[in-house]
Amino acid sequence: MDQDKLFRAFEKNKAGRIQEPPKRPGIGVDDLPDMRPLAVATKPLASLALNEGLMARKGSLKEMRNPEPMTVNEMKKNKLIYTGMKNRAVLNAYRELRIKLVDQSESSNITVMISSVDTSDNSIVTAMNLAISFSLDFHSSALLVDCNPYGTDLQSMVTSPLTIGITDYIMAEEVGLEDMLYPSGIERVSVIPPGNNPSSAVELFSSQAMQDLIYELKNRYSDRFIVINAPPVLASSEARVLTRYCDLTVLTVPYGKANLDAIEDAVEALGAANVSGLVYQQ
């Protein structure tokens, strides 16, 4: 894909961008996933109002459980990164992506949304690998919140059986936060599945309860990084709703599949000021 044409196309959307966005170098790791920041719009979640009925509690890494550790063979099968893997270029590409995202944020821990430009693509593998990259720091943890109610791939990527999820939590007062928080099988990485109410997802994600939940998730652990996996931008409305809760938003682009028009439409749908960059996937 001609990168000059891509960036010229984004210039059409200047009206939605923040003024004088900081210029940062892109990540270039040959033909591995590549992130090229467009514009940065940091929205600290500290500015969100916390509902009095939802108390933020502090925690530590010592509280995180991992009763069924995932084997190296399982991680290879799921295309997940891990320390010591032979393909160092892929591991380093995700590390570089992590560094770029942290550099773009003023917060000590951030919430990043991942969504795809391709309507048929599920960004869950990229989202999980980004979460793992945050957890590679022994002093940090990561939480993957799968907000794609139309996908079922998360279950095959973790060792815990997943049942109750985020849409169940929002709909039912008797469901607690701990009921939907599962160990992934990967050290310092937890997951929350999408739940069992896909038809109501847009309304549930737009609710005050969802805003309170994201606030709670971010503030419970000061060392936790949150990765939100959203459905493809052009296939549904969820991504446009979810981006408002996130510090940064990244779009994945399946290399050789998504055309320039689709990329431009996805950026325009979210608002160029809300899109922090693109990650090209092999």
Residue frames relative to the residue before (quaternion, step in Angstrom):
aa qw qx qy qz dx dy dz
M 1.0000 0.0000 0.0000 0.0000 0.00 0.00 0.00
D 0.4487 -0.6900 0.5022 0.2651 3.59 -0.91 0.90
Q 0.3311 -0.7817 0.4925 0.1917 3.59 -0.36 1.24
D 0.6068 0.5555 -0.3669 0.4343 3.62 1.04 -0.67
K 0.6463 0.5066 -0.3183 0.4736 3.59 0.98 -0.81
L 0.6310 0.5511 -0.3324 0.4332 3.54 1.01 -0.83
F 0.7106 0.4492 -0.2690 0.4700 3.56 0.81 -0.97
R 0.6080 0.5323 -0.3623 0.4644 3.62 1.09 -0.60
A 0.6256 0.5407 -0.3387 0.4489 3.56 1.05 -0.74
F 0.6603 0.5109 -0.3166 0.4503 3.56 0.99 -0.79
E 0.5667 0.6100 -0.3860 0.3972 3.59 1.16 -0.50
K 0.5629 0.6056 -0.3868 0.4084 3.57 1.19 -0.47
N 0.7253 0.4468 -0.2251 0.4728 3.54 1.16 -0.60
K 0.2185 0.8370 -0.4828 0.1362 3.58 1.20 0.50
A 0.5927 0.6177 -0.3667 0.3643 3.56 1.03 -0.77
G 0.7238 0.4455 -0.2505 0.4635 3.57 1.04 -0.69
R 0.5895 0.6101 -0.3640 0.3845 3.57 1.23 -0.14
I 0.5378 -0.5822 0.4813 0.3744 3.53 -1.21 0.35
Q 0.5868 -0.5993 0.4147 0.3529 3.55 -1.18 0.51
E 0.8699 -0.0287 -0.0161 0.4922 3.53 -1.04 0.94
P 0.0037 -0.8216 0.5696 -0.0217 3.60 0.51 1.12
P 0.5468 -0.6264 0.4311 0.3504 3.60 -1.00 0.70
K 0.3618 -0.7272 0.5415 0.2169 3.54 -1.01 0.83
R 0.0136 0.7970 -0.6013 0.0548 3.52 -0.80 1.06
P 0.5095 -0.6364 0.4680 0.3410 3.59 -1.04 0.63
G 0.4565 -0.6660 0.5126 0.2921 3.55 -1.15 0.62
I 0.5155 -0.5971 0.5012 0.3557 3.53 -1.32 0.13
G 0.0130 0.8054 -0.5925 0.0106 3.57 -0.72 0.94
V 0.0995 0.7793 -0.6112 0.0958 3.58 -0.45 1.14
D 0.7118 -0.4257 0.2226 0.5125 3.53 0.57 1.25
D 0.7705 -0.3185 0.2304 0.5018 3.61 -0.72 -0.97
L 0.4111 0.6747 -0.4935 0.3636 3.58 1.18 0.65
P 0.7517 -0.3786 0.2416 0.4829 3.62 -1.22 0.15
D 0.1082 -0.8183 0.5642 -0.0171 3.56 -0.80 1.09
M 0.1488 -0.7889 0.5923 0.0678 3.57 -0.81 0.97
R 0.0182 -0.7883 0.6148 -0.0124 3.57 -0.84 0.98
P 0.3192 -0.7900 0.4872 0.1912 3.59 -0.17 1.26
L 0.2814 -0.7567 0.5706 0.1500 3.56 -1.04 0.83
A 0.7519 -0.2301 0.1902 0.5878 3.55 0.70 -1.08
V 0.3126 -0.7712 0.5341 0.1493 3.53 -1.03 0.79
A 0.0461 0.7793 -0.6232 0.0478 3.57 -0.86 0.95
T 0.0903 -0.8275 0.5539 0.0203 3.53 0.07 1.28
K 0.0436 -0.7915 0.6094 -0.0128 3.56 -0.81 1.06
P 0.2251 -0.8123 0.5188 0.1427 3.61 0.13 1.23
L 0.4486 -0.7097 0.4752 0.2633 3.56 -0.87 0.94
A 0.4768 0.6632 -0.4476 0.3639 3.58 1.22 -0.14
S 0.6285 0.5529 -0.3292 0.4369 3.57 1.19 -0.50
L 0.5697 0.5891 -0.3887 0.4211 3.60 1.25 -0.24
A 0.4529 -0.6861 0.4978 0.2761 3.56 -1.02 0.77
L 0.2977 -0.7530 0.5616 0.1700 3.58 -0.89 0.92
N 0.4320 -0.6939 0.5175 0.2532 3.56 -0.75 1.06
E 0.5362 -0.6633 0.4158 0.3157 3.58 -0.86 0.97
G 0.6668 0.5260 -0.3072 0.4293 3.57 1.12 -0.60
L 0.7076 0.3826 -0.2473 0.5402 3.59 1.27 -0.11
M 0.1389 -0.8331 0.5331 0.0501 3.56 -0.14 1.26
A 0.3787 -0.7062 0.5506 0.2338 3.58 -0.90 0.95
R 0.1001 -0.8004 0.5901 0.0326 3.56 -0.80 1.02
K 0.3994 -0.7121 0.5274 0.2351 3.54 -1.06 0.76
G 0.0405 -0.7956 0.6044 0.0053 3.55 -1.10 0.68
S 0.2916 -0.7446 0.5688 0.1923 3.56 -1.29 -0.08
L 0.6835 -0.4867 0.3563 0.4112 3.53 -1.30 0.26
K 0.5885 0.6030 -0.3634 0.3975 3.59 1.11 -0.63
E 0.6465 0.5396 -0.3197 0.4343 3.58 1.19 -0.52
M 0.5831 0.6137 -0.3727 0.3801 3.59 1.19 -0.39
R 0.2432 -0.7848 0.5600 0.1068 3.56 -0.85 1.05
N 0.0024 0.7693 -0.6388 -0.0116 3.55 -1.23 0.56
P 0.0366 -0.8769 0.4791 0.0111 3.59 0.63 1.17
E 0.7837 0.2196 -0.1240 0.5676 3.62 1.12 -0.56
P 0.1656 -0.8273 0.5299 0.0857 3.60 0.27 1.22
M 0.4358 -0.6946 0.5155 0.2488 3.54 -1.03 0.84
T 0.4186 -0.7067 0.5111 0.2532 3.57 -0.98 0.82
V 0.6500 -0.5054 0.3932 0.4093 3.54 -1.29 0.34
N 0.6395 0.5306 -0.3297 0.4481 3.59 0.97 -0.79
E 0.6459 0.5084 -0.3163 0.4736 3.58 1.05 -0.76
M 0.6496 0.5085 -0.3189 0.4665 3.58 1.00 -0.75
K 0.6238 0.5230 -0.3328 0.4760 3.57 1.05 -0.74
K 0.6524 0.5265 -0.3081 0.4497 3.58 0.93 -0.91
N 0.7350 0.4136 -0.2181 0.4911 3.58 1.01 -0.84
K 0.4286 -0.7265 0.4344 0.3160 3.58 1.35 0.09
L 0.3907 0.7155 -0.4757 0.3304 3.54 1.05 0.87
I 0.4610 -0.6781 0.5000 0.2788 3.54 -1.13 0.68
Y 0.0423 0.7804 -0.6232 0.0291 3.56 -1.23 0.53
T 0.5996 -0.5679 0.4234 0.3725 3.55 -1.18 0.58
G 0.7853 0.3018 -0.2376 0.4856 3.55 -0.88 0.95
M 0.4358 0.6952 -0.4737 0.3200 3.61 1.22 0.00
K 0.5833 -0.6290 0.3966 0.3269 3.57 -1.09 0.74
N 0.6996 0.4264 -0.2683 0.5067 3.57 1.01 -0.80
R 0.1468 -0.8409 0.5178 0.0569 3.54 0.27 1.31
A 0.5841 0.6028 -0.3783 0.3902 3.59 1.10 -0.61
V 0.6570 0.4958 -0.3116 0.4748 3.59 0.99 -0.81
L 0.6390 0.5235 -0.3185 0.4649 3.57 0.94 -0.90
N 0.6974 0.4741 -0.2745 0.4621 3.57 0.86 -0.94
A 0.5890 0.5665 -0.3690 0.4428 3.59 1.14 -0.59
Y 0.6763 0.4663 -0.2896 0.4911 3.59 0.97 -0.83
R 0.6106 0.5336 -0.3537 0.4662 3.58 1.05 -0.66
E 0.6619 0.5017 -0.3016 0.4682 3.57 0.97 -0.86
L 0.6125 0.5363 -0.3392 0.4713 3.57 1.06 -0.74
R 0.6373 0.5274 -0.3172 0.4638 3.58 0.97 -0.88
I 0.6622 0.5139 -0.3057 0.4516 3.57 0.88 -0.94
K 0.6602 0.5148 -0.3095 0.4509 3.58 0.92 -0.90
L 0.6636 0.5031 -0.3062 0.4612 3.59 0.96 -0.84
V 0.6508 0.5007 -0.3167 0.4748 3.58 0.94 -0.84
D 0.6480 0.5282 -0.3174 0.4477 3.58 0.99 -0.81
Q 0.6765 0.5027 -0.2915 0.4523 3.58 1.09 -0.68
S 0.7054 0.4413 -0.2544 0.4929 3.57 1.21 -0.34
E 0.3801 -0.7140 0.5435 0.2244 3.54 -1.18 0.63
S 0.5899 0.5943 -0.3523 0.4181 3.57 1.29 -0.07
S 0.5365 -0.6268 0.4599 0.3283 3.57 -1.20 0.56
N 0.7569 0.0671 -0.0924 0.6435 3.58 1.26 -0.38
I 0.2079 -0.8228 0.5265 0.0509 3.56 -0.92 0.89
T 0.3000 -0.7018 0.6127 0.2051 3.50 -1.36 0.34
V 0.0657 -0.8147 0.5756 -0.0245 3.57 -0.59 1.19
M 0.2015 -0.7619 0.6008 0.1341 3.57 -0.92 0.88
I 0.1500 -0.7640 0.6234 0.0719 3.55 -1.04 0.89
S 0.1205 0.7716 -0.6175 0.0943 3.58 -0.88 0.96
S 0.4243 -0.7232 0.4935 0.2308 3.56 -1.20 0.50
V 0.4848 -0.6333 0.5280 0.2918 3.52 -1.26 0.60
D 0.6825 0.4794 -0.2682 0.4821 3.58 1.09 -0.79
T 0.4487 -0.7269 0.4528 0.2555 3.60 -0.67 1.06
S 0.7169 0.4303 -0.2579 0.4841 3.60 1.15 -0.45
D 0.6028 0.5933 -0.3405 0.4107 3.58 1.29 -0.06
N 0.2289 -0.7373 0.6195 0.1422 3.56 -1.11 0.77
S 0.2969 -0.8053 0.4950 0.1352 3.58 -0.58 1.17
I 0.3386 0.7957 -0.4635 0.1931 3.60 1.26 0.16
V 0.6316 0.5291 -0.3528 0.4435 3.64 0.98 -0.70
T 0.6531 0.4948 -0.3084 0.4833 3.58 0.96 -0.86
A 0.6505 0.5203 -0.3165 0.4539 3.58 0.96 -0.87
M 0.6667 0.4931 -0.3041 0.4689 3.60 0.92 -0.87
N 0.6701 0.4938 -0.3068 0.4615 3.58 0.91 -0.84
L 0.6186 0.5142 -0.3529 0.4779 3.59 1.07 -0.62
A 0.6281 0.5224 -0.3336 0.4705 3.60 1.00 -0.79
I 0.6478 0.5125 -0.3177 0.4657 3.59 0.95 -0.85
S 0.6368 0.5410 -0.3362 0.4345 3.58 0.97 -0.82
F 0.6321 0.5072 -0.3332 0.4819 3.60 1.07 -0.67
S 0.6970 0.4893 -0.2773 0.4448 3.59 0.97 -0.82
L 0.4986 0.6613 -0.4314 0.3577 3.62 1.20 -0.22
D 0.5910 0.5011 -0.3538 0.5240 3.55 1.29 -0.38
F 0.4254 -0.7482 0.4496 0.2390 3.60 -0.51 1.18
H 0.6834 0.4666 -0.2853 0.4836 3.59 1.23 -0.33
S 0.6951 0.4284 -0.2637 0.5136 3.60 1.27 0.11
S 0.1707 -0.7488 0.6263 0.1341 3.52 -1.34 0.33
A 0.2258 -0.7731 0.5783 0.1302 3.56 -1.25 0.30
L 0.1451 -0.7595 0.6294 0.0772 3.51 -1.22 0.66
L 0.1747 -0.7623 0.6162 0.0932 3.56 -0.79 1.06
V 0.1033 -0.7767 0.6207 0.0265 3.56 -0.68 1.15
D 0.1862 -0.8018 0.5607 0.0897 3.57 -0.37 1.23
C 0.0340 -0.8167 0.5749 -0.0373 3.57 -0.36 1.29
N 0.4826 0.6079 -0.4726 0.4173 3.56 1.13 0.68
P 0.1829 -0.8385 0.5040 0.0975 3.61 0.02 1.27
Y 0.6528 0.5226 -0.3061 0.4550 3.59 1.30 -0.17
G 0.6696 0.4752 -0.2969 0.4876 3.58 1.28 -0.03
T 0.2062 -0.7892 0.5692 0.1033 3.58 -1.14 0.60
D 0.4158 0.7615 -0.4296 0.2505 3.59 1.28 0.12
L 0.5440 0.6447 -0.4144 0.3416 3.62 1.08 -0.53
Q 0.6261 0.5674 -0.3524 0.4024 3.61 0.92 -0.84
S 0.6893 0.4823 -0.2877 0.4577 3.60 0.98 -0.78
M 0.6909 0.4862 -0.2705 0.4617 3.59 1.26 -0.25
V 0.7221 0.3583 -0.2389 0.5414 3.60 1.27 0.04
T 0.4923 -0.6776 0.4655 0.2860 3.58 -1.23 0.38
S 0.6290 0.5241 -0.3426 0.4606 3.61 1.21 -0.25
P 0.4444 -0.6491 0.5292 0.3181 3.62 -1.04 0.65
L 0.2350 -0.7971 0.5469 0.1010 3.57 -0.78 1.08
T 0.0288 -0.8050 0.5926 -0.0055 3.57 -0.85 0.94
I 0.8071 0.2042 -0.0927 0.5462 3.59 0.19 -1.27
G 0.0549 -0.8232 0.5651 -0.0046 3.55 -0.99 0.86
I 0.8132 -0.3415 0.1944 0.4293 3.52 -1.36 -0.13
T 0.6634 0.4876 -0.3296 0.4621 3.62 0.94 -0.72
D 0.6043 0.5386 -0.3487 0.4723 3.60 1.14 -0.61
Y 0.6421 0.5425 -0.3129 0.4421 3.57 0.98 -0.90
I 0.6935 0.4776 -0.2851 0.4579 3.58 0.88 -0.92
M 0.7059 0.4815 -0.2653 0.4467 3.58 1.01 -0.79
A 0.7987 0.2741 -0.1210 0.5218 3.60 0.99 -0.77
E 0.4057 -0.7401 0.4873 0.2242 3.58 -0.60 1.15
E 0.6496 0.5409 -0.3280 0.4217 3.60 1.09 -0.59
V 0.5919 0.5471 -0.3695 0.4624 3.60 1.26 -0.21
G 0.2127 -0.7984 0.5545 0.0991 3.57 -0.70 1.10
L 0.6883 -0.4834 0.3469 0.4152 3.54 -1.29 0.34
E 0.6725 0.5074 -0.3069 0.4428 3.58 0.91 -0.86
D 0.5830 0.6050 -0.3661 0.4002 3.60 1.20 -0.49
M 0.7757 0.3300 -0.1753 0.5086 3.59 1.09 -0.59
L 0.5757 0.5739 -0.3752 0.4455 3.59 1.28 0.13
Y 0.0310 -0.8420 0.5363 -0.0508 3.58 -0.45 1.23
P 0.4755 -0.6062 0.5401 0.3388 3.60 -1.16 0.58
S 0.3961 -0.7450 0.4888 0.2216 3.58 -0.97 0.79
G 0.5201 -0.5788 0.4524 0.4358 3.54 1.16 -0.63
I 0.6682 0.4188 -0.2693 0.5528 3.54 1.38 -0.15
E 0.5449 -0.6589 0.4119 0.3150 3.56 -0.79 1.04
R 0.8635 0.0717 -0.1123 0.4863 3.55 -0.97 1.07
V 0.6277 0.4717 -0.3652 0.5002 3.61 1.17 0.55
S 0.0582 -0.7776 0.6260 0.0077 3.57 -0.80 1.09
V 0.2086 -0.7842 0.5728 0.1159 3.56 -1.23 0.41
I 0.1529 -0.7224 0.6628 0.1247 3.52 -1.33 0.46
P 0.3136 -0.7656 0.5283 0.1911 3.63 -0.64 1.04
P 0.6561 -0.5576 0.3429 0.3755 3.60 -1.21 0.34
G 0.4961 -0.6657 0.4397 0.3425 3.59 1.07 -0.53
N 0.5756 -0.6486 0.4261 0.2579 3.53 -1.36 -0.02
N 0.6424 0.5099 -0.3223 0.4728 3.58 1.19 0.49
P 0.0106 -0.8585 0.5127 0.0010 3.62 0.65 1.07
S 0.6396 0.5620 -0.3459 0.3942 3.61 0.99 -0.70
S 0.7408 0.3837 -0.2154 0.5075 3.60 1.18 -0.52
A 0.3363 0.8055 -0.4553 0.1755 3.57 1.29 0.04
V 0.6515 0.5264 -0.3393 0.4282 3.62 0.83 -0.90
E 0.6918 0.4695 -0.2795 0.4721 3.58 0.84 -0.96
L 0.6544 0.5138 -0.3170 0.4553 3.59 0.97 -0.83
F 0.6824 0.4795 -0.2898 0.4694 3.59 0.94 -0.85
S 0.6599 0.5047 -0.3057 0.4652 3.60 1.20 -0.42
S 0.5535 0.6743 -0.3602 0.3304 3.57 1.26 -0.28
Q 0.6358 -0.5060 0.4244 0.3995 3.53 -1.35 0.30
A 0.6037 0.5730 -0.3508 0.4292 3.58 1.08 -0.73
M 0.6458 0.5062 -0.3215 0.4726 3.60 1.03 -0.74
Q 0.6359 0.5211 -0.3276 0.4656 3.57 0.97 -0.80
D 0.6577 0.5024 -0.3049 0.4712 3.57 0.94 -0.88
L 0.6393 0.5436 -0.3241 0.4368 3.57 1.00 -0.84
I 0.6674 0.4913 -0.3119 0.4647 3.60 0.85 -0.92
Y 0.6140 0.5393 -0.3400 0.4653 3.57 1.05 -0.77
E 0.6666 0.5090 -0.2914 0.4600 3.55 0.91 -0.98
L 0.6638 0.5172 -0.3102 0.4423 3.59 0.87 -0.93
K 0.6977 0.4731 -0.2816 0.4583 3.56 0.94 -0.83
N 0.7539 0.4230 -0.2189 0.4525 3.58 0.95 -0.85
R 0.5161 0.6396 -0.4322 0.3711 3.61 1.17 -0.26
Y 0.7866 0.1305 -0.0675 0.5997 3.60 1.00 -0.80
S 0.3662 -0.7521 0.5066 0.2089 3.58 -0.65 1.08
D 0.7164 0.4192 -0.2409 0.5030 3.59 1.24 -0.43
R 0.5269 0.6511 -0.3990 0.3731 3.60 1.24 0.28
F 0.1826 -0.7373 0.6417 0.1062 3.54 -1.07 0.89
I 0.2086 -0.7989 0.5571 0.0894 3.57 -0.87 0.97
V 0.0982 -0.7661 0.6341 0.0371 3.54 -0.95 0.96
I 0.1417 -0.7898 0.5946 0.0503 3.56 -0.71 1.12
N 0.1959 -0.7700 0.5981 0.1054 3.56 -0.74 1.08
A 0.0984 -0.8141 0.5723 0.0091 3.58 -0.65 1.17
P 0.5942 -0.5431 0.4354 0.4030 3.59 -1.21 0.37
P 0.6808 -0.4651 0.3492 0.4452 3.61 -1.22 0.29
V 0.5831 -0.6365 0.3857 0.3257 3.56 -0.92 0.97
L 0.7677 0.3974 -0.2001 0.4612 3.58 0.82 -1.00
A 0.6319 0.5524 -0.3313 0.4310 3.60 1.26 -0.07
S 0.8045 0.0362 0.0106 0.5928 3.59 1.19 -0.46
S 0.5809 -0.6140 0.4242 0.3250 3.57 -1.32 0.06
E 0.4667 0.7265 -0.4316 0.2611 3.60 1.20 -0.33
A 0.6520 0.5339 -0.3345 0.4219 3.59 0.88 -0.89
R 0.6514 0.5199 -0.3161 0.4533 3.58 0.99 -0.80
V 0.6423 0.4985 -0.3165 0.4887 3.58 1.13 -0.62
L 0.7131 0.4999 -0.2614 0.4162 3.57 0.82 -1.03
T 0.5973 0.6025 -0.3771 0.3714 3.59 1.03 -0.67
R 0.5922 0.5973 -0.3649 0.3992 3.60 1.15 -0.53
Y 0.6846 0.4770 -0.2842 0.4722 3.59 1.20 -0.47
C 0.6744 0.5446 -0.2631 0.4236 3.58 1.26 -0.30
D 0.5079 -0.6262 0.5022 0.3125 3.52 -1.21 0.62
L 0.8049 0.0552 0.0306 0.5900 3.57 1.00 -0.89
T 0.1409 -0.7759 0.6100 0.0769 3.57 -1.18 0.64
V 0.0876 -0.7936 0.6020 0.0070 3.55 -0.88 1.01
L 0.2256 -0.7643 0.5916 0.1225 3.56 -0.99 0.89
T 0.2728 -0.7410 0.5881 0.1752 3.56 -0.99 0.84
V 0.1442 -0.7825 0.6042 0.0418 3.54 -1.05 0.87
P 0.3161 -0.7417 0.5563 0.2013 3.63 -0.44 1.12
Y 0.4404 -0.7394 0.4422 0.2527 3.55 -0.48 1.20
G 0.8341 0.1876 -0.1651 0.4918 3.55 -0.85 1.03
K 0.6729 0.4911 -0.3012 0.4639 3.62 1.25 -0.09
A 0.7429 0.3711 -0.2195 0.5121 3.59 0.82 -0.96
N 0.2937 -0.7592 0.5506 0.1850 3.58 -0.87 0.91
L 0.7244 -0.4598 0.3055 0.4128 3.54 -1.33 0.27
D 0.6333 0.5401 -0.3360 0.4408 3.59 0.99 -0.78
A 0.6515 0.5144 -0.3148 0.4603 3.58 0.97 -0.85
I 0.6404 0.5204 -0.3218 0.4643 3.58 0.99 -0.82
E 0.6738 0.4920 -0.2929 0.4670 3.56 0.89 -0.96
D 0.6463 0.5200 -0.3198 0.4579 3.61 0.98 -0.83
A 0.6551 0.5162 -0.3134 0.4540 3.59 0.97 -0.84
V 0.6531 0.5034 -0.3075 0.4749 3.57 0.97 -0.86
E 0.6596 0.5047 -0.3053 0.4659 3.57 0.97 -0.87
A 0.6305 0.5498 -0.3342 0.4342 3.61 1.02 -0.78
L 0.7256 0.4065 -0.2321 0.5044 3.58 1.01 -0.80
G 0.4570 -0.6265 0.4841 0.4055 3.55 1.16 -0.65
A 0.4699 -0.7170 0.4317 0.2807 3.57 -0.56 1.13
A 0.6277 0.5535 -0.3399 0.4292 3.59 1.07 -0.68
N 0.6830 0.4872 -0.2845 0.4640 3.59 1.19 -0.44
V 0.6525 0.5120 -0.3123 0.4632 3.59 1.22 -0.32
S 0.2633 -0.8021 0.5236 0.1147 3.56 -0.62 1.18
G 0.8013 -0.2144 0.1469 0.5389 3.58 1.10 -0.49
L 0.4061 -0.6781 0.5614 0.2451 3.48 -1.43 0.06
V 0.1398 -0.7586 0.6284 0.1005 3.55 -1.13 0.66
Y 0.2404 -0.7761 0.5696 0.1243 3.56 -0.62 1.15
Q 0.1964 -0.7997 0.5636 0.0654 3.54 -0.81 1.10
Q 0.3764 -0.6944 0.5656 0.2372 3.52 -1.09 0.78
